[in-house]
Each structure stands twice: as structure tokens, then as C-alpha cells.
Amino acid sequence: MKVIAHEISLTQRHLWRSTREAIPVQHALIVELDQDGVSGFGEASAFMTDHYNSDLEQLHSDLRRVAPLLAKLRPDNPFDVWEVLAAQLPGSPFALAAIDAAVHDLRARLLGVPMWRALGLDAPEGLRSSFSIGLDEPSVMVGKLCERLGWSAYKVKLADPGDLTVLRQLRRHTDAPFYVDGNCGWELSKVLAALAEMQALGVSLIEQPFPRSAWEHARILKHRSLIPVIADESITSAADLNACTEAFNGINVKPMKAGGITPSLALLRAARQRGLITMLGCMPESAAGVSATAHLGALADHLDVDVVDLLAVNTGDGLTLDSRGGITVPDRPGSGYVPDPAALGWRVRPVDAADVWPIRHQVLRPDQPAELCSYPEDVRPGSRHFAALHKGRRVGAASVYHEDPPAEFAVPGLKQGRGWRLRGMATVDEVRGTGAGSALLRTALTHAVVAGAQGVWCNARTSAAGFYHRHGFHTVGGQFEMPGIGPHCFMYRSAR
């Protein structure tokens, strides 16, 4: 299986807030696995990066590290593939989850059946999602609910269980049950004091009221509350199941957090065997990720997969929700997700050579003829070109070619035939400082490694040397002049 990485950038219709953070923009990585011309997809969010080891640099690094291993594996048995990868990615659940989802998706597509059928599950039919209402002023939260009247349940972020003002106001507009989510931020005494009114206001579930470490508080609440309490942050793997069975009435399984479709199946089945309530949830993600999650829907008592409705942009077509939260999983092979290159959620995408020439001309050679922005290497077999996108418009470009460095630049340890060249790297002024250049460089490096690069080199403008140094490049030799362009230096980094 061949790995292909795509960076995405997601915004929601409303700024998303919880007790932990506000998220104006959520960056993520879509992992594509190709086998025999068929592709499967998974997704990993750069979310709570310190906790989940999921910043974009780490996600790319994880992909580069396991790409040679994946090239030797086939998707015939995703469960065996997961076991192999889990040993390689013990501290990277999001990267593992994205690859695992892509393997399951790919296998089902190769079989020509939906993922649920390939997994031997019941069809995900007649399912409905709750609608999530992030923290904000009460009037704003009421406005969000009124935009989505008629859903079967509303999941409400609640900062302080001692202040139920927002629940009282929301209750004036709906008879649907409330799930309240404390996101690890509540105090036990305040929750206990509020239980009776919560029940009167129609709260039917309480989710993760305390920090993961507060197991004793969770046990006390479980035994004192008539409202079921379910775990979120407290359930990350099967290793947590015994403690969660004692301290909670149920668990919220999120495949990205659990490490993929494979462990999520095991968690959901084990929870049902223990009589636990099961919820199937998602992280901040696009249709590429949540569409696979929905195929497990028949194993869940509750679904919280409304993220595609919350998004202002997306990456393609997959899971859909009707005006009342009814879930439709596409009747297509695999997860049913189909990437849309025109969707506004893409941050970096592979493009044709001609698509990068205007950026090269605008940024790198504005005073030279446009035809000089077409390089002979552009049409070389294996050459790859990438565009950085902002609101669907190309604002950056980079190209990589299979090419060893010139003989005069001695790169220690680089084997002949294992060098790749980065060229035409540029971003327009308006996106400088936004991370667009870093996204391009990460993606280009990952492609080069997957293609067999041991190292990547470039002739960098001296004005850009600091940027490359920050991304692991080293200068070899002294400064030199490129006629008509200006001072440059040779730079190199290990592909990993």
C-alpha cells in the first residue's frame, strides 16, 4: 500500500468552544492509501496535540516512518495490519487511527462493498445524531439550537453545573433530551447539588464531568446520580475498560482517539457485553474521517457525529445529516467518502505542473519571462507538484523530483540514487506567517520519503534559509549567486 498525505484546514459555522479551548481553525491530515489504483481514506486531526501526540509535524513523521512497512503490506486483513502498526505507533493514536481507517476503507472498496458489510455488521440504518452546542453566551447557544430545531437530542457544553441558566433557556425551545458535557471541568459538589434540577430539565446523559485522573469522584457520581454518566477522555483503549465499568454507566468511543476502527469495534462490543451504554462520537474532522465512523453505528446506543453539519467547509462527500439529524451513509463501497478537489477544506493538494507555474512567476521570477517558470524537470517521471490553497485559491507551490545533489556538495551518508530535490517552493505575501509554507514543505517531504528518498535538497534563497533551518535543513558549503535571481545556498535534510 502506498501512502499519500493531504493537509486540510477546517472551519465551522460557529466558533467552537468547550471548557478547554476555542477552535477557530482545525488543521488535520487526510491519509490516502493506494493499492492497485484503488484508494482508501482516513483522517487525523491536529487536536489537543500535546495529549495525543498529534501536531502536524509528528503526524507526517509517523507516516514517513511507517510508509516502508505499509508498502510491504496488503489490506486483505486490516486487523492484522493494525497489530503491526500499533507496535510501531504506540504513542500516536491519531496517526494510527487514520491509517487503520484507510486500510478498512481500502479493503471494502477492493471488495466492492460498504465498510459495514466488510466488517460483518448490521447496516447503519435509521440512525440519528445528537446536535452539539458549544460554549458561548446563553443567547448565542439558544440561537444555535433554534437553527437546528427538531433533532432527537442536543449535546450541550456546560462550563459550570452550578449555573443551569443556559439549560433553562434551551428548554423553552425543545422537548428533546439534553446530553451535558463537562469536558473534564466540573467539581463534584456542584454536580451533586445540580442533579435534581438537571433531571427536571430533561438531561438524560452526563459526559466526562471530571478530569481523567478523578476516578473516585466519577465512582461517587455514578452511584449518586439517576442520570447515566458516560466516559470520554477516561476511555482511550481497552486498558481503561475495567476502570470505566466501575466508575461510569457507559463510554463514548471515538475511533480517532481509540486508535482506529479496529480497536473501536472491540471497545463497542466489549462495552455491550458489560451492559454499558455506548455512544459513538468524533473529533473535529471532515467527512473523510466521520464517514468511516458511521459504519459502526449499529453497535452504538447514541451517536454524536454531527461534525459535518457544524462545518463551514468540507473535503468531499460522505456521511450526510438531514434537517432532523437523520444519518445517511452513502451506498457506495468502503466508507462512501469521495474527495472533492474543489472543496474549500483542502490546505495542500497535488496538482499538475502547469498549476504551479503562475505562483513561481508571481513570487520567484516576477521580472523574468513567464516561460522560465516551466522547469525541464517538471515532466520527469515521478515528479510531483503541490499547491497550497486558501479559500480554494492557489497561494503557494512546491515541486519535488528524484535527483541526486550536484557532486560538489558532499552530503554525508546519502546513497547514490536516493536523493530528491525540492524546487519552486513559494507562497504569496498574503499567506506568509500562516503556516502555508510549512504545510507545503511537510507534504513534499512526505511524498519524497514514500517514493524512496533518503534525503531532500534544494538551492535556497539566502532570505529563506531561516525557514528551511527551522524545518530541519542544514547548509552545506558557502553562498553562491544564481544569475538573474540572487544569492543562494545549498541546503539538505534527512528525509525522515
N, C-alpha and C positions, 0 to 999 in steps of 0.2 A: 504494500500500500504506500502510495506517495502522499506526503504531507504538503498542503498548500495553506498559507496563513493569510487572513484578511483582517485588517483592523477596522473597527466600526466606532461610531460616536452617536450615542442615543440621547435624545431629549424627550421630556414628557410634556403633556398638555399643560400640566401644572407643576410647579416646583415641588419635588418630592421631599418631605421631611419626616423624620422619626425622632425619637428621643436621643439618638446617636449623632445624626448628621442631616444636612440638607444636600441634595444631589442635583446641581443644575445640569450637569452633563455626565453621562456614564460611558466611559470608554470600555471597549471589550474586544475580544479576538474571536473570530469565526474560524474554526478549524475544518478544512475540507480534506477528505481522504479519497484518493482516486485509485480505483482498481479496474483495469480493463476498460477504461473510458467511462466508467460509472462513478459518480461522486456521492459520498455521504457527508453530512454536516453536523457539527457540534459547536458549542459556544462557551466561552469562559469570560466572565466579567472581571474587570479590574476594580473589584468591590471589596471594601474592608481589607485592603491589600496586606497590611501587617499581620492580620489574623489568619488570612487564608493563603498567604504567600502568592499573591495574585496580581502584583503590578505587571505592567505590560512587558518590561524588560525580562522579568522572571518567566512569564508565560512563553515568550519567544525562546528564551534559553532552554526551557523544558522541552519545547518542541524540537529544537535543534539537537538536543541530547538524545531523544528517543527516535528521531527520524531514521537513522540507520537500522535500528531494531525493527521499526514498523515496515521498512522496505523488505524485510525478510518474512514478514507475517502475512497471513491472508485473513479475510473477515469471516471465514466459514464458521468459526466458533467464537463469538465475541466474549464469552465468559472466560475462555482460556486466554484470550488476548488481554483481558482486564487483569488477570492474575499476573501475567508477565509485566505489564506496565505498572501495576500497583507497587511492585517491588522496586521499580526504577523511580517512582514519583511519590515516595511516602509522605512528603510534606507539602504536596501541591495538589489538593483535591480538585481545584477548578480546572487545571490543565488536564488532569486525569479524566475528569467528567466530560470535558469537551471531546477528547479523543474517543472515549468509550461510547458516547452518544453517536459520534460519527461512524464508528465501527458497526454499531447496531443498525444505524440508518443505511449504511452501505450494504450490509448483508441483506436486509429486507428488500432494498432496491434491486440487488442482483437476483433475488428470488422472485421479484415482481409482485410482492405482497406488501400490505401495510405493516408497520412495525409491530402493532399489537398482535397481528396474526403470526408473525415470525417468532414472537415471544410466547405464543401459546395462551394468550389472554383473551378474555371476552372483549367484544367490540366496545369502544368508548362512546356509547350512545345514551342519549337522554341526560347528559351531564350538564350541570350549571356551575358557574364560578361565582364566588363572592366578589364584591367590588370593594377595592381598598381606598380608604380615605386617609391621606397623610396628615400629619400635624400642621395646624395653621390656626389663625383666628377662627373662633366658632362660626362667624358669618361666612367665612370662606369655605369651611368644611361643610356647612349646610348647603352652600352653593354647589359644591362638588356632588353631593348626594342628589340634589334636585336635577342635575344634568343627567343622572342615571337612575331615575325612578323605576321601580318595577323589578329590580334584581332580587334574587332569592335570599341574599344575606349581604350584610355590609361589615367589612373588617375595618375597624376604627383604631387608628393610632391614638393612644391616650397617655399623656405625659404624667399625669398625677391622678391616681384613683380617688384621692380625696376631693377632687373637683370634677363632678359629673355634669357640669353645665352643658358641655357640648353634646353629651348623650341625650340630655333632656330636650335640647333644641332639635337634634336629629330625629328624635322620636315623634315630633309633631308632623313629620313629613312621610313616615313609612311605618308599616306594621311588621316589616321583615326583621328577623333576628339580627342581633349585633354580635360580632366576634370582637373582643377588645384585645389589643396587642400592646404590652408594656415594653417590649424591646429591651428587657433586662433592667429597666429603670425604676421599678416600684419599690416601696417599703412595705414590709409585711403588715405592720399595724394599720396602715392606711387601707390596704386591700381588705383586711378582715372587717374593718369598720364600714366599708362600702359595699360589701357583698349583698346585703338585703336590698339596697336600692338598685344595684346592678341587675339583680334578678327581676325586680319590679319593672325595670326599663327594658327588659327583653334581651339581656345579654345571655347568650347560650354557650359561649366558649370564652375562656381567658387563655391568651397565648403568652408564654415566656415572660411572666411578670418580674422575675428576679435574675440577677447575673447567673451565669452557668455554675459558678462556684457555690451558690447559696442553696445547696441540696436540702439542708434541714428546713429552711423556710418553705421550699417547694413541698416537702412532705407534710408540713403543718397545714399549708393552704389546701392541699389535696383532701385532707381529712376533715377540714372545717368548711369547705365550700360545697354547696349544692350545684354550683356551676362547674362543669368539667374544665380542667386545666390541662393544656397541652404544651409540650416542649417544642422549642425551635432551636435556639442556639445550644441547648443542652443535649440535643441528639445530633451527633455528627457522623456516627458509624455504629456498627453492630456492637462495638465495645461499650457503648453508652446505654444499651437497651435494658440491662438489668436495673441500673440506677434509675432510668426513666420510668420503668414499670412500677417501681416503688414510689417515686415522687410525683408522677403525673398520671392523668387519665388517658393521655394519648400523645401522639407525636406528629409533627409537621415534617414530612420528608421532602427535601428539596434536592433533586438529583445533582445540581452543581455543587452544593455543599457536601453531599454524601460521597461524591467521587464518581458519579455517573449513573447510568440506567441500571447497570449490573448490581451494585450494592443497594440501590433504591428498591429494586424488586425484592431482594432478600429482606430488607427492613420492613417493607409493607406487609409481606407475608408473615414474617415473624411477629409483627405487632398484632395482626389479626388473630393469630394463634393464641396470643396472650390476652385477647379481649380488649385491646387498646383501641381508642378512637384513632382513625387515620385521616390525616389531611395531606394533600399533595400540593406543594407550593413551588414557587420560583423565586429567583433572584432578579435584579434589574437586568433584563435580557430582551432580545428581539425574537421574532418568530423563528429564527434558526434554532434557538435553544428550547423555547417553551413548547414548540410543536411536538418535539420528541417526548417531552414530559407528559403531555396529554394522553399519549398512548397507554400510560399506566393507570388511567382514570378509573377503570373498573375495580381497582384494588383500594380505592380511597372512599371514605365516608363524606369528605368535604374536599372541594377543590378551590384553590386560590391561585388562578392562572390568568388573571385579568391584565397582565402587564401589556399585552398587545393593544388593549383598549386605552391604557394610560399613555401610550407613546404618541408623541407628535410626529415622529419619523420611524421608519422601519427599514428592514433589509430585504424583504421579499414577502412572498405569500405562503401562508401556512395555516395554523390554527386561527379560527375566527370566532368571534363572540357576537351574538345578536343583541338587540336592544334591551334584553332582559337577562343577559349573562349566559344564555344557552351556548354550549360549546359545540363547534363543528370541527372535527378532524378531517382534513381533506381525504377524499377517496382516491389516493394515489399511493404508489409504492413508497416504502420507507416511512419517514416522518410526515411526508407530504409537503415538506418545505421546498419552495422553489425560489432561489435568489433572483432578485430583480436589480440589474446593474444600474437602473435609473433611480432606485430608491434613495432617499436622502440620508439614510443611516450609514452609508459607507464612508469611511475615512481614507482608506488606501485600497486601490483596486488595480489589478493587472490591466494594462491597456495595450493597444497597438503602438508601434514605433511612431507613426505619424501623429499620434495624440500627444506625445511629449515634446515634439519639435517646437510648438509655439511657446511653451514655457522656457525651453532652452534659449530661444531667441529673445524673449522678453527680459529674462534675468541674466543670462550668461553672455550673450553676444548681441546686445541691442544696437550696437554701431556697426555690425557686420551684416553681410547679405544673409537672408533667411536660409538659403540653401546650405550654408555652412553648418547649420544646426542638425543636418542629417549626417550621422556618422557612418562610415563603412561597416562598422561592427553591428549596427542596428539590425541587419538582416542575417547575421551569422546564426547558424543553427544553435538553438539553446539560449539565445539572447532573450532577456525578459525586461519588460518596461512596466513601470508603476506610476500611477498618478495619485497625488494627494487631492482630496476633494473637500470642498466647503460649500454646503447647501447645493450639492450636485455639480458645482463648477470646479474645473481643474485649476488648482492653485499651486501645485508642486509636481516635480517629476524626478525620477531616478531610473537608471538602467544598470543592469549587470550583465557581464559577458564572461565566458570561460576563456581566460587569458592569463598566462603567467606574467609576472612583472619583468621589466627590462633587466638584462644581465648586470647592468652597472649598480643595481640596487640589490644588495645581498640581504635576503630575508632568512634569518636563522631557522632551520628545521623545515622549511617549505619544500615539499617534494615537487619535482617537475611534473607538470600537468595537473596540479591540484590548486593552482591559483585562479582567482576570479577577480575581475576588475569592476569597480563601481565608477560610473561616468555620468555626466549630465545631471548631477544632483543639484536641485534648485527649488526654492519656494519664493512666491511673490511677497512683496513687502507687507501686505495686509495681514498675512498669517504668521509672520515671524514672531517667535516667542509663544506661539500657541501649542507647540508640540508637533506640528505638521511635519517638520523636517525629521524629527526623531522617529515618528511613525513610518515615514518612508524608509529611513535607514534600517530600522528594525526589520521591516518586511523584506527589503532587498537582501539583507544578511541571511535571514531565514531561508529565503529561496536559494541562495548560493550554497548554503550548507546542505540543504536537501539534495541539491544537484551534485554534491560531492566536493565542495570547496574545503580546503584545509585552511586557507587564508584569503582575505579580501584586501585589495589595494586600490589606491586612487592617486591621481595627481590633484592635490587640493590647493585651492587658492589660499594664500597665507592668511587672508582675512577670515577664512572659515576653519583654520587649523584648530582653534579652541573648541569649536563644535565637535570636530572629529575626536579630539583628545578626550572630551567628556564621554564619548561613546566607545572608548577602549582602543582607539587607534594610536599608533606610535609613529613618530617621524624618523625616517631613515635618510641619512645624507643631509646636504645643505639645500638652501633655497636656490631656485633656478627660474629663469624667465621663459614664459611661453609667448612667442611673438604675437602681438596684437591683442593679447589677453591680460598679461601681467604676471607678477611673481607667484610662484607655486612651490609646493614641497611634496615629496613622495611620502605617503602615509600608508600604514599597514596595520591590520589587526587579525588575530586568530579568529577563525570563523565561529568558534564555539562561544 
